[in-house]
Amino acid sequence: MTGARQRRDGALAFIQHEAAGGLLLVGAAIAAVLVANSPLQGLYRSFLSAPIGLSLAGIALEKPVLLWINDGLMAMFFFLVGLEIKRELLVGELSSLGKAALPGIAAAGGMAMPALIYIAINAGDWVALRGWAIPAATDIAFAVGVLALLGDRVPSSLKIFLLALAILDDLGSIVMIAAFYTGNLHWSALLAAAAAAGALAILNRAGVTRLAPYLLIGLSIWVCVLKSGVHATLAGVVVAAAIPLAKEDGASLLERLEERLHPWIALAILPLFAFANAGVSLEGLTLAKLLAPLPLGIFAGLVIGKPLGILAASWLALAGGLAQKPTGATWQQLLGVGMLGGVGFTMSLFIGTLAFPDPAHAGQLRLGVLTASLCSAVAGYLVLRFSAPARP
């Protein structure tokens, strides 16, 4: 019982940290929209397109600020996501089939339904169809941040359900990025990355718990993956998988890294990503532009598809006896959580930048993601705010 209680308390503490990060994300997104529609918009665009060069071990890299944020800093975010996924799968809320059944099935439904709705709306447009995975994603920080604002009105079991669902959703997003948003492969760089990943696995098996070897090899993996054609952020997930979870002096290297990195990711890197990618221009915005197939597909997928997929999959799992409803939760509250799953924001914007690197679709992408995430957050909050608790 003590171990289970500690895991539950750790999950709830994680949720409280995410609440602060979620509020900063909202502020950064609002600031980006305001700047992009002010006299400072030229300075904003110039800053994001300014080139920065770096030379490492004879390898020269030069990218604009925007790509350093999206390819470099976001690799740190995916590294943290990888640490969270590994911990939850091994010792956390996803460590057994019974615990993982409901959030796993709900996450699958919550990814499939939005994708199908997007595909149905954009059928026939082969360029727009590249964005089918955009509404399949959920933003942990934003969604859990909204949930944390409700305090004791929502049972802790439901908060942990949303956290587990969002983590599995992130895992699905990682798989989709690796499988469907990879460019032309450079096999020499990919093989070098695989060899370095093998070296990390050897360190893990040998019980090495010092950070320096993992950091140096991880940096080389990031450079190799960046050159290979696979998106560089996936290097973060590969390195995270090799970080040891065995405890030493009361805490494992994985847990120490997670604790130290989380404030930097939540309070600095993710808000910076939001500020760099949420700056949509509202000039000439009309109802026709809002109802164009691409933003409409994203909006309908997140606002309608997410809660519908999560709720339908949860009902099937419970009706089939595959899982149990979170203790003290009602169907109305599960609907509210499903709506919060429609807050795609960071992950949806990130997948969107991979699906549509050209500026022609950037405005529609941001418009769809921002309006859908805002509507999902408000709707989910209101449903949960006025939902009655389950009877004892």
Buried (B, 14 or more C-beta within 10 A) or exposed (E): EEEEEEBBEBBBEBBEBBBBBBBBBBEBBBBBBEBBBEEEBEEBBEBBEEEEEEEEEEEEBEBBBBBBBBBBBBBBBBBBBBBBBBBBBEBBBBBEEEBBBBBBBBBBBBBBBBBBBBBEBBEEEEEBBBBBBBBBBBBBBBBBBBBBBBEEBBBBBBBBBBBBBBBBBBBBBBEBBBEEBBEEEBEEBBEBBBEBBEBBEEBBEEEBBEBEBBEEBBBBBBBBBBBBBBBBBBBBBBBBBBBBBEEEEEEBBBBBBBEEBBEBBBBBBBBBBBBBBBBBBEEEEEEEBBEBBBBBBBBBBBBBBBBBBBBBBBBBBBEEEBBEBBEBBBBEBBBBBBBBBBBBBBBBBBBBBBBBEEEEBBBBBBBBBBBBBBBBBEBBBEBBEEBEEBEE
